[in-house]
Amino acid sequence: MPNALSCSGRTITSRLSVQGFSLIELLIVLILIGIFAAIAMPNLQQLIATNRVQSATNELMSQLQYARSEAVVRNRLVIVENTSGQSGRWDQGIRIFVAGNTTANRAYNSSTDTELRSHAGLGQPKLAAKSTSGAASWLSFRPNGTLATTTAQQIVLCEDGDLSLARVIEVQPSGRVTTPTAAPTTCSP
C-alpha cells in the first residue's frame, strides 16, 4: 500500500512493510525448541548426577587429606570416624579427631580426644559412600602420615546404585589419598 509524502514540492512514495512472524512460523520454532529440549534433557540429568558424585568425592577426599596433614603437623595419631552408626557408611557424616592415646581405629571419646572437624554428610539423598575393603568405621593416620593399616582402603561413591557414575577413593598404606581410574565392581548403599 503506497504512501505519499510531500516534502518541499516533491512527492516521495514509500511502501510500508509489515515486519514480524506469522503464527505458523512461531509454532514451528516452538516445536523445534521442544524437540531439542527433549533430546538434551537426559544428557543434562546425567551431567548433573555425574557432577554430584564428583563433588562428593572431592569433599570426602579433602577431609581425608586434611586428617593426614593434621597427623603430620601435630605429630599425633588422627582418626577419621564415620558417624553414621553403620559400619562402612561414609555418606552419613564423619568426625576427624586427634587421638588422646595411641589406639587406632576406635570411636571418639570426648574426655580424651580432641575433635578437629565434624562433617554432617554428603547432603544428597541419592548418594551413597560405602567402604568396599577395610575402612569399616575408621581410618587412622599415624604421626608420619601413613595409614595405621597395612592394606589399601577403598570407599565407593555412587548415585542410585548406578555403577557407571561410581567413583572410588583409595587410601594407600603410605597415606596417599587417590581416585584410581579402575572402575568399581560394586555400588550398593
N, C-alpha and C positions, 0 to 999 in steps of 0.2 A: 504494500500500500504506500505509494509515493507520498511524500510530504513536501510541501513547498515552503521555502523560507526566503523572505525578501530582505536583501541587505544592500544598501546604497544603490538601489536601482537594478540590481541583478537578482535574479531568482535562482536559488540553489535548490536542487531537488535531491533528496536523500531517501534511502529506503531504510525504514526501521525494521530491524530483525529481532525476533524474539529468541533469547538465549535461555537454555535450560535443558532439563532431561524430560523425556516423556515417561509416563507411568510404566510402560513396558521396559524401557531401559533401566529404570530404577529397580524394578522387580528382578531383572536378570542379574544385576550387580549384587543384590541382596542374596539371591540364590547361590551365586558363586562364592560369596563370603561364607555362607553357611556350609557349603561343601568343603571349603578349605579349613574351616574351623573343626569340622567333624574329623577330617584327616589328621589334623595337628593335635587334637585333644589327647589321644592315648600316648603320643610321644611326650607331651608336656607332663602328663601324670607320671610317666616312667622317669623323666628327668627330675621331677620333684622328689620322688621316692629315693632315687639314687643320691641326690643331694642331702636328704635327711640322714641316710645311712653314713655317708661320708662325713657329715658334720658331727654325728655322734661318735664316729671312730676317732676323729681328730680330738674331740673333747676328752674322751677316755684316755687316749694316748698322752695328751698333755698332762693329765692328772698323774699318770704313771711316771712320766718323765720328771714331773715336779717332785714326786716322792723319792725317786732315785737321787736327784740332785740334793734334796734335803738330807738324805742319809750321808752323803759325802760331805756336805757343808758342816753339818752338826757332828759328824763322826760318831753317829749313833745308829742303831737299828731303827728303820722306819717301816711301818706296816701299812699296807692298803687293805682295808677290810670292806667286803661287800656288806651293806647294811640291810639287805632285803630280808634276812632271816631264812632265806632259802639257799642251800648250797649251790654254787655255780651261777647264780643270777646276779649279773653285774649291771643290769639296767635299772634297778630299783633304787640305787644310791650307794655311795661309797664314803668311807671315812679314812683320812690319812692321819696317822699319829706317830709320834716318837715313842718307842717302847721304853718303859721305865726299867725294864730288865732285859736280859739277852734272849728271852724266849721268843722265837719266831713263830709265825703262823698261829696267832691266837687272837681272841676277841679283845676289844678295847676295855680298859679298866680305868675309870676316871680318877681313882685315887693314886695310881702310879704312872699313868701315861699322860702325854701332852698332845692334845689334839691340834693338828695344824690346819686341816681343812675338812669340811664336810660338804658333800655334793648330793643334792636331793635326787638325782637320777636323770635319765635322758629326756624325760618330759614328753615323750612321744608314745602314745598308747599302742601303736602298731610295731614299734621297735623292740627287739629283744637282744640282750647280750648275755651269752652263756658260755661258760668255760667248757672246752672240749677235752683238754688234757690238764690235769692238775688244777691249780687256781680255783679250787672249790669255793673257799670263802676268804682267803687271804693271799696276798703277795707281799713278801718281806724282802727289803733291800738292806744289805749289810752296810757297815760304815765305809767300805771301799766301793760301793755302788753295785756290787754283784747281787744276784738273786740268792736267797737263802736255800733254794733247792738246786739240785744238780741237773735238772731236766728243763727243757723249754716249756713255758706255759702259754696256752692259747686261749683267747676269748674270741668268739664269733659273734658278729653283729649282723642282724638281718631284719627285714621288714616283712611281716605277714608270712614268715616261713619260706619266702622266695629265695631260693639258693642262687639265682642269677644276680641278685642285688647284694649278696652277703659279702662282708669284709672280715678279715682276720687280723687281730692284734696278737703279736707273738712277743713274749718277753724271754730273751735268751738267758742262760745261766750267767753270762757276763753282765747282765742287767740292761742290755741294749733292748729298746722297745722299737719294733718294726711292724710294718704291714707287708707280709710276704705276698708275692704275686700269685702263688698257687691258690687255686680256688678251694674253698672249704668243701668238705664232703657231707656235712650235716648243717642244718639250720632250723633247729627246733627250740622253741622258747622253754 
